[in-house]
C-alpha cells in the first residue's frame, strides 16, 4: 500500500466537482505561500486564548495583521503580546497545512511551483528547528529537553500541537517522496524529526489523548524513516499505543475522557499511525486493531438517525458524523473500501446533512 492512492492522478481531475476542489486548493496556497515568512525567535502562544473578553466570540486570524485581533461578533480589536503569540501559532499552523495542501495540488497538477512551496516551508522549519525556543503554553521556557517542563513545543506552544505538526510534515513528504532529493529528506529527518522525537518522548507519561498524539507522531516518523528506536517507543514503551487503546477505551468502545470531541480527536491521531502501519507493513496488534475498528463502528451507532451526536461533557454542540468524515476516510484507507469502516464512510458521505 502507498500513502497516495495509485489512481489519484487519474481520478482527481476526472469530475467537475474534483476540479473545483483543486482550484480552491490552489487559490488558498497561492494566497499564502508567496509571502510566507517566519522567524525562530518568535514564541507561539496557546490558541485557547484567542477569544473576546466581552462576549466570548472567537477572534479572527488574519495572516496580514499580526498585531490586530478582531472579535467576530462585536468587532472589538485587541492588541497585546499574548494574542500576538497566538497569531504566531496560527500562522505556523497555516504554513504547515498549506505545505500539505500544496503537495496534494502538485500531485494533481504537476505544476512545479506547488512542489517548491511545500519544500520551502519544510526546509525552513527543518534547518531552523533547534533555534526555536523550548516553551509551553504557560510560556515557561527551557534550554534543554532535560530541563523542560512537561508540555513543551518549539514551533508550537505545546507538545500536542508539535505532534500534529510532525504528522502533517511526514504526510507532506510521503505525498512528494518520489520527487524529493533523498539527501534533503535525510536532512529533514536528522535536523527536525529526530529533535521532535527527543521533545515528545518524555511527554508520554499517562493514558491520555495527548500521549496518544505524541505516540502517533513518533510512530509515523519512525515508520516513514524506518527509525527502529521511534517505532519501538510508539509500540513497546511503558505507555505505548497498544496500552493506550487497551486501558483508555471503555467496554463501549468510547475514549474514557467521555467527550465526543476527544473521542474523535484521539481517533484522528491514531488513524494516522494505523494507516502508516499498513503502508510500512508493521503489525499494529490484533487486539489494538479490533478496539480501534470498533470505536468507529460504535461511534456511528451512538449518533442519532440524522447522524448528529449528543454532546456529553467537554466539546462543541451540533457535531455530526460528517464533521469527522476525514477521520473515517483515513481509517477506511487503512481498513479497505469494502471494510466495515469503509462502508460506514460511504453512508456518512451519502448523508444530506451539512458538515
N, C-alpha and C positions, 0 to 999 in steps of 0.2 A: 504493500500500500504506500502511496505517496501522499504528502500533505495536500497537494492540489490535485483535484480530480483530473484524470487523464483526458477527459473530454471538455475540460474547462474552456480552452480556446475555441473549440467548436461550438459550444453551447452559449457562451456568454454574450455573443453578439447576434445570436440566431433569432431573437424575438425583439419586437419594438420595445417591450417593457424592459428587457435587459439593456438595450441600447440607451434608454433613458436613464437607467441606473448608472451606467458607466459615464454618461455625460454629466450627471450630477456629481459623481465622484471626482471627475476631472476638474469641475468648477471649484469644488472645495479645496482640492490640492493646489490649483493654480492661484487661488485667492490667498493662500497662506505661505506656501513653500518659498517663493522667490524672495520674500523678506525675512525668512527665518533668521533669528539672531538670539543667542543666549550666551551667558557668561557663568562659569562655575562659582564665582564669588557670590552670586545671588542665592539667598536662602529661601526655600519654599515654606509655605505655612499650610496648615490644615484646612481642607475645603469646607469643613463644617462651620467655619467662622463666617462664611460668605452669605450672610442673611441680614436683613434690615432690622435694626433695633426697635423700630416703631411698630411695624406690622408683621414682622416675620417673613416678609417676601424675600425671595431669592434675589441676590444681586446679579447684575448682568455682566458676564465676562465678555469684554471686547478686546481682542488682541492688539488693537491700535491705541488703547488708553490704559496703560499700566498703573496709573495713579488716580483714576476716576472710576468709582464703583457705584452704579446707579441701581436703586431698587426697582424691580419690575412692576411693583404695584403703585407705590406713592411717588416714584421717580426721584426720591431724595438721593443726592450724590454724596458718598462717603469718601474721605481721604485720610488714610492712616497707614502706618507701616505694616501692621498685621495683614490688612486686606491687600496691600501691595504684594506681600509674600504669598497670599492665596492666589493672586493673579499669576505669579511665577509658577506655582504648582499647576494651575490650569493651562498655562501656556506650554509648559513642558509636556503635559499630558496630550495637548492638542498636537504638538510636534510628533510625538510617538505614534499617535493614531493616524496622523496624516502620512507618516512613513509607511505604515501598514497599508493604508488605502492606496497610496501611490504605487506600492508594489503590486497590488491587485490590478490597478489600471495598466501598469506596464505589461503584465501577463496577458491582459485583454487586448491591448492595442499595439504592443511592441514599440511604442514611442519612447525613445531612449531617455528623454528628459525625466520621465517618471522613475526610471531606474536610478538615475543620478540623484534625484530628490531624496529618495529613500536612503541611498547610500550616504549622502552628505549628512543627514541627521544622525544616523547611527555612528558614522565616523567621528562626528564632533563629540558625541557623548562618550564613545569608547576611548578616544585619545585623551579626553579630559576627565575621565570618571574619577580618578583618585584625587583630583583637585577639588571636587565638590566637598563641602563641609559635612561631616557626620553630624546629624541633628535629628531630634524627634519633634513631634507635634507640639510639645510644650516649649520648644525652642531651646532645649538643653543641647549643648554641643560636646564633642569629644574629638580627641586627636587619633585614637586607635580603636580597633574593634574590641580590644580587651577592656578598654575604659568606657565604652559607650553605654548609655542607659538602654534598657530594653525599648524596642520600637523605633530604632533609628533608621533613617534613609540617608541617601546622599543627594540624588537628584530631587527626590520627593520628601515630604515631611514625615513619613513613617515607612517602616519596612513593608507593611502591607501594600502600599502604593508602589514601592520599589519592586515587589514581586510581580505585580500586574505589568509594570513596565518591562521587566525581564521577559515575561512570556510574550508580550507583543513584539519585542525586538527579535526574539527567536522565530516567531511566526513570520515576520517580515523576511528574515534571512532564508527561511525554509521556502517561501514563495519564490525567491530570487536565486536560490543557491546555484543552479546550473549556469547562471550568468555572472557569478561573482568570482573574483580572484581568490583562490584558496589561501594565499598569503594574507590577504586582507581579512578573510574570515578568521584565520588563526590569530591575527592581531586583536580582533574584537573579542574573541574568546579569552585571550590572556589578559587584556587590559580592562575588560569590563565584566564578563561573565564569571571569571574566577573571583574577582573582587565582590561581585554580588553574592556569590556563594559564601564568602567569608563574612559578609554582612548579615545574611539571612539565617544561616545555620544556627547561630547562638540564640536566635529569637524563637526557635521551635521548642517551646517549653511546656506545652499543655495540649489537651484535647480541645481544640478551639478552631473557629473558622479562619482566623489569621494564620495559625500554624499550618492549616491545610493549604492556604495560598502560598506560604513560604515553601512548603514541601513541593507543591505543584511547580513552582518556578524552578526550584533546584532540580527536580526530576526532568522537567522539559529541557533545561540547559544541559543536564547530564546526558540525556538520550540523544539530543541533537548533535552533541560534540563528543559522544562516546567517552565521557569522563566517568570512570567507574566509581570514584570517590563520591561524586554527586549522586549517582544512581543508587549506590548503597545507602547514602544518607536518606534519600527520599523513601526508600522501600524497606530499610532494615534498622534505622536508628531507633532510639527509645520511643519517640512519638511519631513513628513513621506513618505513611498514608494508610497503610492497611489497618494499623491500630486506631487511627482517627475514625475510619469508617466502622470498624468493629465496635468501638466504645462510644462513639459520638452520635451514632444513628440509632434511633429508638426502634422498638419492635414494630412500630407502624411505619417504619422507613421514612422518618422525619428527623431532620437535624435537631439535636437536643436543645438548642438555644430557643426553639419554639416560635420562630418567626418565618412567615412565608418568604420574606425578603432574604433573610440569612440562609434559609434552606437553598434558595436558588443561587445566592451569591457563592455559597460553598460549591454547589454543583458546577458553576461556571469555571472556577479554578480547577477543580478535579477533572472536569471533562477535557481540559487541555492536556493534562497529564495522561489521562486514559487514552486519548487519541494518539499521543506521541508514543505510548507504549505499544500500540498497534502498529504504527508506522515503523518503529525500530524493533519490532518483534520481541518485546520484553514482557515477561509474564507479570501481569498486574495482580494476579492472585484470584483463584476461583471464588473464594468467599467474598473478597472485596468487589469483584465484578458483579456478583449476584446482588449484593447490597446496593451497589451503585445503580444497576439497571432497575432494581425495584423502587428506588427513590423517584425515578422518572415516571414509572408506571403509577405509583401511588399518588404522585402529585397531580396527574391527570384525573385520578379518581376523586380527590378531595376538592377539586374545583366544582362550582355549580354547573348546571346544564348549559348555561350560556358561556361557560369557560372562564368566568370570573372567580377570583379567590375570596374567601373570607379574609379578614385582616386581624389575626391574633398577634398580640404583643407588638414588639418593635417593628416598624415597617411603614410602607405607604399604602393608602387606600386605592381602590379602583384598579387593582392589578389583575391581569388575566393571563391565560396561558400564552397568548401571542406576545405579551410583554417579554417573556423569556423564550421565545421561539428560537433565538440564536443559540441558546444553550442546548435545546433539543436537537438542533441541526448539528452541533458539534458532536454530541453523543451518537446521533444517528449515523454520522460519517464513520464513527468507530465501530458501532454495532452492525451496521449494514442497513441499506434502504428497506429491506424486507423484514427487518427485525421488529420486535415489539415496540421499541423506541422509534424506529423508523416509521412504522405505521401510525403511531400517535402523532409524530411530527406532521404527517400528511393530514391528519384530522385537524390539527391546530391551524395549519396553513389554509385549510378549506373553510375555516370559520369566517363569517362575515363581520364579526366584531372588530372594531379598530384596535390597533396595537397600543 
